[in-house]
Amino acid sequence: MDLSHTRLLRKKDINAMLATYHSPLKKELKTFDLTMLGIGAIIGTGIFVLTGTGALTAGPGLMISFVLAAIACLFASLCYAEFAAMVPESGSAYTYAYTTLGEIVAFIIGWDLMLEYLFAVSTVSAGWSGYFQSFLAGFGLKLPAALSAAAGSVPGVTSYFNLPAFTIIILITTLLSLGVKETKRVNNVMVVIKLAVVLLFIFTAVRFIKPANWSPLLPFGFKGVFGAASSVFFAFIGFDAISSSVEETLEPSKTLPRSMLLSLGICTILYVAVSAIMTGVVPFETFAKYIDHPISAVLIYSGQNWMAGIIDLGAILGMTTVMLVCLYGQTRISFSMSRDGLLPHVFSDISAKTGAPLKSTVLFGSIAAIMGGFIPLADLAELVNIGTLTAFTLVSFSILRLRKTQPDLRRPFKTPWVPFVPIMSIICCVFLLINLKPVTWIRFVVWLAIGMVVYFGYSVKHSQLKTDTATDEK
């Protein structure tokens, strides 16, 4: 009898994990730290870059787009929270799928998340570079054109290498290599400063709103609103990274659910407020001239040019924390997959000095830095969205599966209104997936095909679960 299909669907036992697991990672994170981690990943590119693109797609209806994206995230976050409070291993959606849907599904979602985080870091680095160069220009400094952007990324400019993008990723990689304690300290400071900048922008610009700019509210109908919601979903990837930190969190059963919901709530309010102010101060068509610096349009129209340097600083810090949290999540996903034997063991080597996966941090940080320096990544940003939405869909389905197969498990946090919440999460995420561009799906399928080569060529043979099962049978 051929049991190959059952081997592909072998699962981790949650009760066994709870009884025996001890993490080699250092526990340093509290509710405040994790909330700052979530805000660090959510507030950044979404406000300082994607609002311009979103306004051109949805018009003033952009504020509705952010609400729709946030609702999808809320349903998904309630599903994530149940798993995060119950499962002691890091790995986020990858680990949750491993306990409910089986090994091959877990590998697919882990491979998917690796793509998500890698492109998130590299994509954001390009936006970071633009704001950093704008900040330098305020002091009369300018980089040589050849080192200002990736080749072919700026029309009419001969460039070869994005030096600022490369440099910031290398610096972030160095920080992460020092360990989670040092990382959280730097992240907390940067998040507090960028929140202060965003609040300053809101309080300064709100009095220049002209309600006439909000009419018509939906110039492109709900199609534009839905399209923008799919696009700006990039902004809400933060709490997925939070769930990857369970092994480094104090009292994760309480801390993780609280921090997920807190960071999502705070960021949604800020996104809606900023998008409402931007489209209220500036006619949305104008953002075509400020596609990379949409906040600049608001400052010009409101005569608040004195804030330009402050906004650039906020954007620089905002995008820095996004890259920091995404690269952190990348290394924890690869750490979990490597420990399970699905990736080479080098990715799960822990530094005795820092208590962090040093080798994988350096490797993925270097790859992201090279991509950020050489490759124009604007068209690949939607790959981050498709990765996140796929992860959310599978985690939500996993809650339904877990409630049916293991109803008696101890759940420190329970997803409310099951099956309504998981089903609504799936519906919202699938709807946003449908609204992504066809070329994004093609690229995603190619990435998954590469993943299948890795899985059947390496992972299925080296799976730790396979080894444990063979030992038990003997």
ABEGO torsion letter per residue (X at the ends): XBAAAAAAABBBBAAAAAAABBBABBBABBAAAAAAAAAAAABEAAAAAAAAAAAAAAEAAAAAAAAAAAAAAAAAAAAAAAAAAABABBGEAAAAAAAAAEAAAAAAAAAAAAAAAAAAAAAAAAAAAAAAAAAAAAAGBBBBAAAABBBGABBGBBBABBAAAAAAAAAAAAAAAAEAAAAAAAAAAAAAAAAAAAAAAAAAAAAABBAAAAOBABAAEAAAAAAAAAAAAAAAAAAAAAAAAAAABBGAAAAAAAAAAAAAAAAAAAAAAAAAAAAAABBAAAAAAAAABAAAAAAAAAGAAAAAAAAAAAAAAAAAAAAAAAAAAAAAAAAAAAAAGABBAAAABBBAAAGBBAAAAAAAAAAAAAAAAABBAAAAAAAAAAAAAAAAAAAAAAAAAAAAABAABBBABBBBGOAAAAAAAAAAAAAAAAABBAAAAAAAAAAAAAAAAAAAAAAAAABAAAAAAAAAAX
